[in-house]
Amino acid sequence: MRITEAAKRLDMSPRMLRYRDSLGLLPPVRERGAHRRFGPEELAAVAQAVELEKRFDVSPAELAFALRALSDPGVAAAVRELGVRIGRIQVPRRALDFEKEKALRLLRTRPAGDTSNRA
């Protein structure tokens, strides 16, 4: 179906569908140079995106950026670095750090003067 009919079925304007397409929120066009046609897959993708936007209170542009962060390792790393810097993401602990912290906890819980060798 053409964009006008698809927009009507999705209860949005053709302009909003074109905007979503420009953000990469629609499956890619299969035929070069042809007008975009909307089938069940495209309608379902738009409906799913709209549902996510409502559920998580995000805009189409924010959803598009989230998809980019998930698919582009460079973007993901930059966003993770910012998250760590501003305290929204914790730095993943390495196994060696975990073992060091465990040993320090054990040393702190031993009574003073206890020289017994506990296993």
C-alpha positions in Angstrom: 0.0 0.0 0.0 1.1 3.6 -0.5 2.2 5.9 2.3 -1.2 7.7 2.5 -3.1 4.4 3.2 -0.4 3.2 5.6 -0.5 6.5 7.6 -4.3 6.3 7.8 -4.1 2.7 9.2 -1.4 3.8 11.7 -3.4 6.9 12.7 -0.5 9.3 11.8 0.3 11.6 9.0 2.3 10.7 5.9 4.8 13.3 7.0 5.3 11.5 10.3 5.9 8.3 8.4 8.5 10.0 6.2 10.2 11.4 9.3 10.4 8.0 10.9 11.8 6.6 7.6 14.5 9.3 7.6 15.4 8.3 11.2 15.9 4.7 10.1 12.8 3.4 12.1 11.4 1.5 9.1 12.7 -1.6 7.4 14.9 -0.7 4.4 13.3 -0.2 1.0 13.8 -3.3 -1.1 13.6 -1.7 -4.6 15.9 1.1 -5.7 14.1 4.2 -7.1 10.7 2.9 -6.3 8.2 4.5 -4.0 8.1 3.0 -0.6 5.3 0.4 -0.3 4.0 -0.6 3.1 3.1 -4.1 3.8 2.4 -6.0 7.1 6.1 -6.0 8.1 6.5 -2.2 7.7 3.2 -1.5 9.5 4.2 -3.9 12.4 7.6 -2.2 12.7 6.0 1.3 13.0 3.4 0.1 15.5 6.1 -1.5 17.6 8.2 1.7 17.5 5.2 3.8 18.6 4.5 1.4 21.4 8.1 1.6 22.7 8.0 5.4 22.5 4.9 5.5 24.6 6.0 2.8 27.1 9.4 4.5 27.7 8.3 8.1 27.1 10.9 8.7 24.3 10.7 10.5 21.0 11.2 8.8 17.6 14.6 10.5 17.4 15.6 9.2 20.9 14.5 5.7 19.8 16.5 6.0 16.6 19.6 7.0 18.6 19.1 4.0 21.0 19.1 1.7 18.0 22.3 3.4 16.7 23.9 2.9 20.1 23.0 -0.8 20.1 24.3 -1.4 16.5 27.4 0.8 16.4 30.2 -0.2 18.8 31.8 3.2 18.6 28.6 5.0 19.6 28.0 2.4 22.3 31.4 2.9 23.8 31.1 6.7 23.8 27.7 6.6 25.5 29.0 4.1 28.1 32.0 6.3 28.8 29.7 9.3 29.4 27.4 7.2 31.6 30.4 6.2 33.8 31.7 9.8 33.9 28.3 11.2 35.1 27.6 8.3 37.5 24.7 6.7 35.6 26.6 3.6 34.8 28.9 1.6 37.1 32.3 0.5 35.8 32.2 -3.2 35.3 34.3 -5.0 37.9 37.1 -7.3 36.8 37.4 -10.7 38.4 40.7 -9.7 40.0 39.1 -6.7 41.6 36.4 -8.9 43.0 39.0 -11.3 44.6 41.0 -8.4 46.0 37.9 -6.9 47.6 36.9 -10.3 49.0 40.4 -10.7 50.6 40.2 -7.2 52.1 36.8 -8.0 53.6 38.1 -11.2 55.2 41.1 -9.4 56.7 38.8 -6.7 58.1 36.5 -9.2 59.8 39.3 -11.1 61.6 39.6 -10.2 65.3 42.8 -8.3 66.2 45.6 -10.7 67.2 44.0 -13.7 65.6 46.8 -15.6 63.9 45.0 -18.8 63.3 45.1 -20.1 59.8 41.4 -20.5 58.8 40.6 -21.9 55.4 
